[in-house]
Amino acid sequence: MKILIASKIHAHFMEEMQKAGYECEVNILKNSEELEPLIADYQGIVVNSRFIIGKELIDKAKQLKFLARIGSGMESIDTAYLEQKGIRWFNSPEGNRQAVGEHTLGLLLNLLNKINIADKQVRKGLWIREANRGTEISGKTIGIIGYGNMGSAFARCLNGFDANVFAYDKYKSGYSDEFVCAKTMDEIFEQADVVSMHVPLTEETHYLVDDSFINSFRKNIYIINTSRGKVLNTSDLVANMKNGKVLGVALDVLEYESQSFEKIGLEKFPEPMQYLIQAENVILTPHIAGWTVESNVKHAQVLAEKFFKAGF
């Protein structure tokens, strides 16, 4: 079996493949257009978020037996058509779930304790204490939307903070444990102080967080999004920040990101993004929640394990 490594992955994956007798070729490609003339020559390919793998490209993969996606989201890959063609696919959300859980906790701590604001002030020689009085996680109700690898990792990271951790997952049941209590969405709307998004991007979740969603919460809330940018409608978010319904927001993902998540997709920021940049109650990070030294290794380990478990 010839495997094309089209995206950067830790050497562990290639080492494991070569130990098992597979031939790996490293050819780091920019996009699907560069992959198209090559895909017919390989039985396996390894890609990341920058590649759109649709029916037309899959039809050209005459020998393809498996596709490995480094990371979690599969919104740019037609997995149903891969399965229809008998092609196995793997992703590696287990590889960066701890990283995402810890980063989300860091965003929450920063948001509630105004760490980013105080840091900037001290660097300017300003020593302002009362205005930077923080809020404790203890006693708060944290609503986690989506209880897969990332949502459950965040719940575990919250253990020990004495918070009420609720979760809603439309496609799961019976997952209450010592870390989380499964709730209906209406119960989260009624009780949550903080809502953290951990859902994949699908037609169902596109702009899930909009004006109606935000105003379904009884309390004024904090919002965290480390899932996908287009899960949240930025214009609606900003409108509710201006009227006080949203007390603060932490975003590791933006709806203005490029397909590969490597840059902001627009040369000029639209008005809602300009507001977020200027607002002090906003924390922004460049899609790095799952981007750790450890997760880099884990992604390769997870994909290799799934490959061999599948019987190749």
Beta strands, then each sheet from edge to edge (+ up, - down):
strand 1: 2-5
strand 2: 23-26
strand 3: 44-47
strand 4: 66-69
strand 5: 88-91
strand 6: 141-145
strand 7: 164-168
strand 8: 181-182
strand 9: 194-197
strand 10: 221-225
strand 11: 246-251
strand 12: 282-284
sheet 1: 2+ 1+ 3+ 4+ 5+
sheet 2: 8+ 7+ 6+ 9+ 10+ 11+ 12+
end
